[in-house]
Structures are given as C-alpha cells and as structure tokens.
C-alpha cells in the first residue's frame, strides 16, 4: 500500500482540492418539449427515441 513519505503542505492540498469541481447535469428536450436527462425515458410523457415506452 502506498504511504506518503512526507507531510503534504496546506497550499499543495488546497490547490489539489480546487480541481474537484462539480458540473451541472446536461439536459435535453424530448419530442414534445419536456426537459429530461439524456438517454433516459421522459417521466412526463413516457417516450424514448420517438417511441412510447411507458404508459403514463
């Protein structure tokens, strides 16, 4: 198991942690104009790829 040889300074630790940014999820619109996540069934109309998959 890898163990650090020396203590990591605060500035190095904080500059490394500064890269842990989150991004907003990308949203798409289905055929009928509802906003959904990409590659998922629309929860409002139940359609995916221009086909009705769920009966809503």
N, CA, C and O atoms as a GROMACS GRO file, in nm:
protein
  224
    1UNK      N    1   0.084  -0.118   0.000
    1UNK     CA    2   0.000   0.000   0.000
    1UNK      C    3   0.088   0.124   0.000
    1UNK      O    4   0.189   0.128   0.070
    2UNK      N    5   0.051   0.225  -0.078
    2UNK     CA    6   0.131   0.347  -0.088
    2UNK      C    7   0.107   0.436   0.033
    2UNK      O    8  -0.007   0.464   0.071
    3UNK      N    9   0.217   0.479   0.093
    3UNK     CA   10   0.212   0.567   0.210
    3UNK      C   11   0.295   0.690   0.179
    3UNK      O   12   0.408   0.676   0.130
    4UNK      N   13   0.243   0.811   0.206
    4UNK     CA   14   0.323   0.930   0.178
    4UNK      C   15   0.450   0.935   0.262
    4UNK      O   16   0.448   0.903   0.381
    5UNK      N   17   0.559   0.974   0.200
    5UNK     CA   18   0.686   0.983   0.270
    5UNK      C   19   0.691   1.108   0.358
    5UNK      O   20   0.747   1.105   0.468
    6UNK      N   21   0.633   1.217   0.310
    6UNK     CA   22   0.635   1.342   0.383
    6UNK      C   23   0.495   1.402   0.391
    6UNK      O   24   0.406   1.368   0.313
    7UNK      N   25   0.478   1.493   0.487
    7UNK     CA   26   0.351   1.563   0.503
    7UNK      C   27   0.329   1.656   0.384
    7UNK      O   28   0.421   1.724   0.338
    8UNK      N   29   0.206   1.659   0.334
    8UNK     CA   30   0.174   1.748   0.223
    8UNK      C   31   0.132   1.883   0.278
    8UNK      O   32   0.051   1.891   0.370
    9UNK      N   33   0.188   1.990   0.221
    9UNK     CA   34   0.161   2.124   0.273
    9UNK      C   35   0.016   2.164   0.248
    9UNK      O   36  -0.053   2.104   0.165
   10UNK      N   37  -0.030   2.264   0.321
   10UNK     CA   38  -0.168   2.310   0.305
   10UNK      C   39  -0.192   2.367   0.167
   10UNK      O   40  -0.298   2.343   0.108
   11UNK      N   41  -0.095   2.442   0.115
   11UNK     CA   42  -0.116   2.502  -0.017
   11UNK      C   43  -0.124   2.396  -0.125
   11UNK      O   44  -0.204   2.408  -0.218
   12UNK      N   45  -0.042   2.291  -0.114
   12UNK     CA   46  -0.050   2.183  -0.213
   12UNK      C   47  -0.182   2.107  -0.200
   12UNK      O   48  -0.243   2.073  -0.301
   13UNK      N   49  -0.225   2.082  -0.079
   13UNK     CA   50  -0.350   2.011  -0.057
   13UNK      C   51  -0.467   2.091  -0.111
   13UNK      O   52  -0.554   2.037  -0.179
   14UNK      N   53  -0.468   2.220  -0.081
   14UNK     CA   54  -0.581   2.303  -0.123
   14UNK      C   55  -0.582   2.327  -0.273
   14UNK      O   56  -0.689   2.334  -0.333
   15UNK      N   57  -0.465   2.338  -0.335
   15UNK     CA   58  -0.463   2.356  -0.480
   15UNK      C   59  -0.505   2.228  -0.551
   15UNK      O   60  -0.564   2.234  -0.659
   16UNK      N   61  -0.477   2.114  -0.492
   16UNK     CA   62  -0.523   1.987  -0.550
   16UNK      C   63  -0.674   1.974  -0.535
   16UNK      O   64  -0.742   1.931  -0.628
   17UNK      N   65  -0.726   2.012  -0.418
   17UNK     CA   66  -0.870   2.002  -0.395
   17UNK      C   67  -0.950   2.102  -0.476
   17UNK      O   68  -1.069   2.083  -0.498
   18UNK      N   69  -0.886   2.209  -0.522
   18UNK     CA   70  -0.956   2.310  -0.601
   18UNK      C   71  -1.002   2.255  -0.736
   18UNK      O   72  -1.087   2.316  -0.801
   19UNK      N   73  -0.947   2.141  -0.779
   19UNK     CA   74  -0.986   2.083  -0.906
   19UNK      C   75  -1.111   1.996  -0.896
   19UNK      O   76  -1.160   1.948  -0.997
   20UNK      N   77  -1.164   1.976  -0.774
   20UNK     CA   78  -1.280   1.889  -0.755
   20UNK      C   79  -1.409   1.964  -0.780
   20UNK      O   80  -1.495   1.972  -0.692
   21UNK      N   81  -1.426   2.019  -0.897
   21UNK     CA   82  -1.545   2.098  -0.926
   21UNK      C   83  -1.657   2.008  -0.976
   21UNK      O   84  -1.633   1.907  -1.042
   22UNK      N   85  -1.778   2.046  -0.944
   22UNK     CA   86  -1.893   1.974  -0.996
   22UNK      C   87  -1.948   2.051  -1.115
   22UNK      O   88  -1.929   2.172  -1.126
   23UNK      N   89  -2.015   1.981  -1.204
   23UNK     CA   90  -2.077   2.045  -1.319
   23UNK      C   91  -2.226   2.018  -1.316
   23UNK      O   92  -2.271   1.916  -1.265
   24UNK      N   93  -2.301   2.110  -1.372
   24UNK     CA   94  -2.446   2.092  -1.380
   24UNK      C   95  -2.477   1.982  -1.480
   24UNK      O   96  -2.407   1.969  -1.580
   25UNK      N   97  -2.581   1.902  -1.454
   25UNK     CA   98  -2.613   1.795  -1.547
   25UNK      C   99  -2.662   1.851  -1.681
   25UNK      O  100  -2.732   1.952  -1.683
   26UNK      N  101  -2.626   1.786  -1.789
   26UNK     CA  102  -2.672   1.830  -1.920
   26UNK      C  103  -2.817   1.787  -1.938
   26UNK      O  104  -2.855   1.675  -1.901
   27UNK      N  105  -2.898   1.874  -1.994
   27UNK     CA  106  -3.039   1.847  -2.013
   27UNK      C  107  -3.072   1.850  -2.162
   27UNK      O  108  -3.014   1.927  -2.239
   28UNK      N  109  -3.166   1.765  -2.201
   28UNK     CA  110  -3.213   1.762  -2.339
   28UNK      C  111  -3.364   1.775  -2.338
   28UNK      O  112  -3.427   1.765  -2.233
   29UNK      N  113  -3.421   1.798  -2.454
   29UNK     CA  114  -3.567   1.805  -2.465
   29UNK      C  115  -3.615   1.683  -2.542
   29UNK      O  116  -3.551   1.639  -2.638
   30UNK      N  117  -3.728   1.628  -2.499
   30UNK     CA  118  -3.785   1.514  -2.570
   30UNK      C  119  -3.865   1.567  -2.689
   30UNK      O  120  -3.864   1.687  -2.717
   31UNK      N  121  -3.934   1.477  -2.760
   31UNK     CA  122  -4.009   1.516  -2.880
   31UNK      C  123  -4.116   1.620  -2.850
   31UNK      O  124  -4.144   1.707  -2.933
   32UNK      N  125  -4.173   1.612  -2.735
   32UNK     CA  126  -4.285   1.700  -2.700
   32UNK      C  127  -4.242   1.822  -2.620
   32UNK      O  128  -4.326   1.896  -2.570
   33UNK      N  129  -4.112   1.842  -2.606
   33UNK     CA  130  -4.063   1.965  -2.543
   33UNK      C  131  -4.036   1.957  -2.394
   33UNK      O  132  -4.005   2.059  -2.332
   34UNK      N  133  -4.046   1.839  -2.333
   34UNK     CA  134  -4.016   1.825  -2.191
   34UNK      C  135  -3.865   1.816  -2.172
   34UNK      O  136  -3.794   1.758  -2.255
   35UNK      N  137  -3.816   1.872  -2.064
   35UNK     CA  138  -3.673   1.870  -2.035
   35UNK      C  139  -3.640   1.744  -1.955
   35UNK      O  140  -3.700   1.720  -1.850
   36UNK      N  141  -3.544   1.663  -2.004
   36UNK     CA  142  -3.505   1.539  -1.937
   36UNK      C  143  -3.354   1.525  -1.940
   36UNK      O  144  -3.284   1.602  -2.006
   37UNK      N  145  -3.305   1.426  -1.868
   37UNK     CA  146  -3.165   1.389  -1.877
   37UNK      C  147  -3.144   1.311  -2.007
   37UNK      O  148  -3.237   1.244  -2.053
   38UNK      N  149  -3.026   1.319  -2.067
   38UNK     CA  150  -3.004   1.246  -2.191
   38UNK      C  151  -3.003   1.094  -2.168
   38UNK      O  152  -2.960   1.046  -2.064
   39UNK      N  153  -3.050   1.020  -2.267
   39UNK     CA  154  -3.054   0.873  -2.268
   39UNK      C  155  -3.141   0.818  -2.156
   39UNK      O  156  -3.110   0.712  -2.102
   40UNK      N  157  -3.249   0.887  -2.122
   40UNK     CA  158  -3.344   0.836  -2.024
   40UNK      C  159  -3.485   0.854  -2.078
   40UNK      O  160  -3.508   0.936  -2.167
   41UNK      N  161  -3.579   0.779  -2.024
   41UNK     CA  162  -3.719   0.791  -2.062
   41UNK      C  163  -3.774   0.919  -2.000
   41UNK      O  164  -3.746   0.950  -1.884
   42UNK      N  165  -3.852   0.992  -2.077
   42UNK     CA  166  -3.913   1.114  -2.026
   42UNK      C  167  -4.017   1.077  -1.920
   42UNK      O  168  -4.108   0.999  -1.949
   43UNK      N  169  -4.005   1.130  -1.798
   43UNK     CA  170  -4.100   1.092  -1.694
   43UNK      C  171  -4.239   1.151  -1.714
   43UNK      O  172  -4.336   1.102  -1.656
   44UNK      N  173  -4.251   1.255  -1.797
   44UNK     CA  174  -4.381   1.320  -1.815
   44UNK      C  175  -4.465   1.254  -1.924
   44UNK      O  176  -4.586   1.237  -1.907
   45UNK      N  177  -4.402   1.217  -2.036
   45UNK     CA  178  -4.480   1.156  -2.145
   45UNK      C  179  -4.447   1.009  -2.166
   45UNK      O  180  -4.519   0.941  -2.238
   46UNK      N  181  -4.339   0.958  -2.106
   46UNK     CA  182  -4.304   0.816  -2.116
   46UNK      C  183  -4.245   0.777  -2.249
   46UNK      O  184  -4.255   0.661  -2.288
   47UNK      N  185  -4.183   0.871  -2.321
   47UNK     CA  186  -4.128   0.841  -2.453
   47UNK      C  187  -3.977   0.839  -2.447
   47UNK      O  188  -3.914   0.909  -2.368
   48UNK      N  189  -3.919   0.754  -2.534
   48UNK     CA  190  -3.774   0.747  -2.552
   48UNK      C  191  -3.747   0.718  -2.698
   48UNK      O  192  -3.799   0.622  -2.754
   49UNK      N  193  -3.666   0.802  -2.760
   49UNK     CA  194  -3.627   0.786  -2.900
   49UNK      C  195  -3.750   0.777  -2.991
   49UNK      O  196  -3.760   0.688  -3.076
   50UNK      N  197  -3.843   0.870  -2.972
   50UNK     CA  198  -3.966   0.883  -3.054
   50UNK      C  199  -4.058   0.762  -3.045
   50UNK      O  200  -4.139   0.739  -3.134
   51UNK      N  201  -4.045   0.684  -2.938
   51UNK     CA  202  -4.133   0.570  -2.915
   51UNK      C  203  -4.191   0.580  -2.774
   51UNK      O  204  -4.124   0.628  -2.683
   52UNK      N  205  -4.313   0.536  -2.756
   52UNK     CA  206  -4.374   0.532  -2.624
   52UNK      C  207  -4.326   0.404  -2.555
   52UNK      O  208  -4.352   0.293  -2.602
   53UNK      N  209  -4.256   0.423  -2.442
   53UNK     CA  210  -4.201   0.309  -2.370
   53UNK      C  211  -4.281   0.282  -2.243
   53UNK      O  212  -4.304   0.166  -2.208
   54UNK      N  213  -4.323   0.388  -2.176
   54UNK     CA  214  -4.403   0.375  -2.054
   54UNK      C  215  -4.542   0.433  -2.076
   54UNK      O  216  -4.558   0.535  -2.142
   55UNK      N  217  -4.640   0.368  -2.019
   55UNK     CA  218  -4.775   0.423  -2.023
   55UNK      C  219  -4.793   0.514  -1.903
   55UNK      O  220  -4.794   0.469  -1.788
   56UNK      N  221  -4.807   0.643  -1.931
   56UNK     CA  222  -4.819   0.741  -1.821
   56UNK      C  223  -4.962   0.785  -1.810
   56UNK      O  224  -4.995   0.867  -1.724
   0.00000   0.00000   0.00000
